[in-house]
Amino acid sequence: WNIGGSARVVVTHDTDIRANTYYDALHEPLSSPESPGSAAKPTEFNLYHADLAVDHKPDRFGISMGGSTDNYTYDPTSLVGGGVLSNRDRDEDIYTVYGRVSYDFSPGYAGFLGASYDDRNFALPIDRNGFDRDSSGYQVNAGTDMLLTHLIRGQLFVGYQVENYEAPLKNVNTFNYGVDFNWYATKLMTVHVSATRAIDDTSLPGASASNDQTVVAGVDY
């Protein structure tokens, strides 16, 4: 389950402030590589998120600046045969700041360039395998917002991401991407297609991060 809210304040005709916050009660599937083979049921965890951004778009040029915080808290994992495995070493806070500039180069089309910096801090200095998982990094993305037809709207971007870890964990340097399109097929039905790549934290021994690539398709009616 989740609960949250959002707000938008129009400061001037070309500047507004956006804020979002939500709380999620979630679980990891037993198929997750983070789940121990002796897990009796999925590991539950909670996520608290908050973000704040300022958008300024006086004409074709636009500027956005903002930041967010994410707090993950994991419950102990119940094990087959009794007992639990503590996940305290997986609890973490992620702080992110970002900036983005855009330009409307044609009706329905806008190009953008964005950059972000993140700082990841775990609750415990050393995890269950003896690694310090704290890290920091940045990513730079370039892409375009598109109105292909009056019924198809979307965004795509490509970029480069760097995440720096404490030795002996290796730093991660890789390309990332994102695609997100909506097709308003009828007045009642919307089709969504998205794909993304993300570098996420892991608790697996010897691994710096997990390489999560996701493709999602859905229909709202």
C-alpha positions as semicolon CSV with decimal commas, in nm:
position;residue;x (nm);y (nm);z (nm)
1;W;0,000;0,000;0,000
2;N;0,104;0,360;-0,038
3;I;-0,013;0,704;0,061
4;G;0,110;1,040;-0,056
5;G;0,034;1,384;-0,186
6;S;0,156;1,651;-0,423
7;A;0,134;2,027;-0,453
8;R;0,208;2,292;-0,714
9;V;0,237;2,663;-0,651
10;V;0,234;2,907;-0,943
11;V;0,472;3,187;-0,843
12;T;0,450;3,382;-1,171
13;H;0,312;3,302;-1,515
14;D;0,643;3,135;-1,607
15;T;0,764;2,997;-1,271
16;D;0,617;2,734;-1,043
17;I;0,720;2,517;-0,748
18;R;0,636;2,145;-0,729
19;A;0,650;1,915;-0,427
20;N;0,570;1,546;-0,379
21;T;0,584;1,308;-0,088
22;Y;0,471;0,950;-0,038
23;Y;0,514;0,648;0,188
24;D;0,515;0,295;0,044
25;A;0,488;-0,039;0,222
26;L;0,644;-0,287;-0,021
27;H;0,809;-0,628;-0,046
28;E;1,079;-0,798;-0,250
29;P;0,981;-1,107;-0,449
30;L;1,138;-1,435;-0,342
31;S;1,301;-1,442;-0,687
32;S;1,507;-1,133;-0,601
33;P;1,884;-1,202;-0,581
34;E;1,877;-1,004;-0,254
35;S;1,646;-1,266;-0,099
36;P;1,829;-1,552;0,080
37;G;1,755;-1,904;-0,043
38;S;1,621;-1,998;0,301
39;A;1,364;-1,713;0,310
40;A;1,023;-1,834;0,427
41;K;0,841;-1,534;0,278
42;P;0,919;-1,213;0,089
43;T;1,118;-0,944;0,270
44;E;0,903;-0,643;0,353
45;F;1,041;-0,289;0,342
46;N;0,921;0,069;0,363
47;L;1,010;0,362;0,140
48;Y;0,963;0,728;0,227
49;H;1,015;0,976;-0,056
50;A;1,003;1,355;-0,076
51;D;1,106;1,592;-0,353
52;L;1,095;1,964;-0,430
53;A;1,157;2,136;-0,765
54;V;1,142;2,480;-0,921
55;D;1,053;2,522;-1,290
56;H;1,117;2,841;-1,484
57;K;1,013;2,865;-1,851
58;P;0,987;3,224;-1,975
59;D;0,986;3,129;-2,343
60;R;1,125;2,841;-2,545
61;F;1,402;2,794;-2,291
62;G;1,325;2,619;-1,964
63;I;1,521;2,557;-1,646
64;S;1,440;2,311;-1,368
65;M;1,625;2,259;-1,040
66;G;1,535;2,031;-0,754
67;G;1,625;1,768;-0,501
68;S;1,485;1,453;-0,342
69;T;1,535;1,222;-0,047
70;D;1,455;0,850;-0,024
71;N;1,466;0,649;0,297
72;Y;1,458;0,267;0,281
73;T;1,389;0,060;0,593
74;Y;1,391;-0,322;0,569
75;D;1,218;-0,566;0,803
76;P;1,400;-0,886;0,910
77;T;1,359;-1,179;0,670
78;S;1,175;-1,481;0,813
79;L;1,369;-1,805;0,749
80;V;1,253;-2,158;0,679
81;G;1,264;-2,359;1,002
82;G;1,237;-2,051;1,221
83;G;1,451;-1,753;1,302
84;V;1,507;-1,429;1,113
85;L;1,785;-1,260;0,918
86;S;1,844;-0,896;1,008
87;N;1,843;-0,648;0,720
88;R;1,955;-0,350;0,925
89;D;2,266;-0,320;0,705
90;R;2,041;-0,256;0,403
91;D;1,864;0,047;0,553
92;E;1,979;0,358;0,367
93;D;1,916;0,721;0,281
94;I;1,962;0,851;-0,074
95;Y;1,991;1,226;-0,136
96;T;1,978;1,360;-0,492
97;V;2,005;1,707;-0,646
98;Y;1,956;1,780;-1,015
99;G;1,932;2,047;-1,278
100;R;1,790;2,046;-1,630
101;V;1,773;2,288;-1,923
102;S;1,536;2,246;-2,217
103;Y;1,456;2,416;-2,547
104;D;1,141;2,391;-2,759
105;F;1,292;2,361;-3,106
106;S;0,966;2,273;-3,286
107;P;0,595;2,258;-3,201
108;G;0,552;1,949;-2,983
109;Y;0,927;1,881;-2,961
110;A;1,176;1,987;-2,695
111;G;1,535;1,886;-2,637
112;F;1,684;1,873;-2,288
113;L;2,013;1,824;-2,107
114;G;2,020;1,726;-1,741
115;A;2,265;1,634;-1,468
116;S;2,225;1,496;-1,117
117;Y;2,437;1,410;-0,815
118;D;2,349;1,147;-0,553
119;D;2,483;1,057;-0,211
120;R;2,395;0,716;-0,061
121;N;2,440;0,652;0,313
122;F;2,372;0,322;0,483
123;A;2,260;0,287;0,845
124;L;2,555;0,062;0,935
125;P;2,917;0,142;0,841
126;I;2,986;-0,222;0,745
127;D;2,736;-0,471;0,595
128;R;2,697;-0,843;0,669
129;N;2,981;-0,928;0,428
130;G;3,228;-0,672;0,564
131;F;3,180;-0,405;0,294
132;D;3,124;-0,032;0,332
133;R;2,832;0,028;0,091
134;D;2,824;0,409;0,106
135;S;2,869;0,570;-0,235
136;S;2,824;0,887;-0,435
137;G;2,797;0,956;-0,805
138;Y;2,649;1,153;-1,087
139;Q;2,479;1,113;-1,421
140;V;2,438;1,328;-1,731
141;N;2,146;1,273;-1,970
142;A;2,037;1,420;-2,302
143;G;1,704;1,355;-2,468
144;T;1,386;1,488;-2,618
145;D;1,017;1,524;-2,533
146;M;0,799;1,440;-2,832
147;L;0,440;1,486;-2,940
148;L;0,447;1,243;-3,233
149;T;0,076;1,288;-3,302
150;H;-0,207;1,438;-3,102
151;L;-0,255;1,085;-2,960
152;I;0,107;0,979;-2,893
153;R;0,329;1,162;-2,646
154;G;0,659;1,049;-2,503
155;Q;1,016;1,102;-2,394
156;L;1,348;0,931;-2,455
157;F;1,700;0,997;-2,331
158;V;2,048;0,848;-2,319
159;G;2,324;0,932;-2,079
160;Y;2,625;0,829;-1,875
161;Q;2,633;0,734;-1,508
162;V;2,917;0,709;-1,258
163;E;2,890;0,571;-0,904
164;N;3,196;0,569;-0,677
165;Y;3,227;0,305;-0,403
166;E;3,460;0,242;-0,114
167;A;3,744;-0,006;-0,182
168;P;3,756;-0,297;-0,241
169;L;3,424;-0,249;-0,427
170;K;3,478;-0,131;-0,783
171;N;3,337;0,193;-0,921
172;V;3,061;0,170;-1,181
173;N;3,081;0,367;-1,508
174;T;2,812;0,289;-1,762
175;F;2,560;0,421;-2,012
176;N;2,197;0,458;-1,909
177;Y;1,877;0,520;-2,101
178;G;1,507;0,577;-2,061
179;V;1,198;0,558;-2,285
180;D;0,843;0,647;-2,185
181;F;0,549;0,675;-2,429
182;N;0,173;0,712;-2,386
183;W;-0,076;0,636;-2,662
184;Y;-0,424;0,779;-2,601
185;A;-0,593;0,512;-2,811
186;T;-0,951;0,615;-2,727
187;K;-1,120;0,860;-2,492
188;L;-1,128;0,579;-2,234
189;M;-0,808;0,383;-2,300
190;T;-0,441;0,478;-2,265
191;V;-0,153;0,247;-2,355
192;H;0,183;0,292;-2,173
193;V;0,523;0,162;-2,281
194;S;0,846;0,234;-2,095
195;A;1,200;0,102;-2,063
196;T;1,481;0,211;-1,834
197;R;1,818;0,116;-1,694
198;A;1,921;0,187;-1,336
199;I;2,221;0,113;-1,116
200;D;2,083;0,009;-0,775
201;D;2,239;-0,094;-0,446
202;T;2,290;-0,459;-0,359
203;S;2,388;-0,669;-0,058
204;L;2,552;-0,948;-0,261
205;P;2,914;-1,012;-0,154
206;G;3,175;-0,869;-0,390
207;A;2,922;-0,687;-0,609
208;S;2,920;-0,307;-0,616
209;A;2,568;-0,268;-0,758
210;S;2,289;-0,436;-0,951
211;N;2,226;-0,357;-1,317
212;D;1,847;-0,331;-1,338
213;Q;1,698;-0,309;-1,688
214;T;1,320;-0,294;-1,703
215;V;1,057;-0,292;-1,977
216;V;0,694;-0,221;-1,884
217;A;0,376;-0,219;-2,090
218;G;0,031;-0,141;-1,953
219;V;-0,320;-0,031;-2,037
220;D;-0,548;0,204;-1,843
221;Y;-0,923;0,188;-1,915
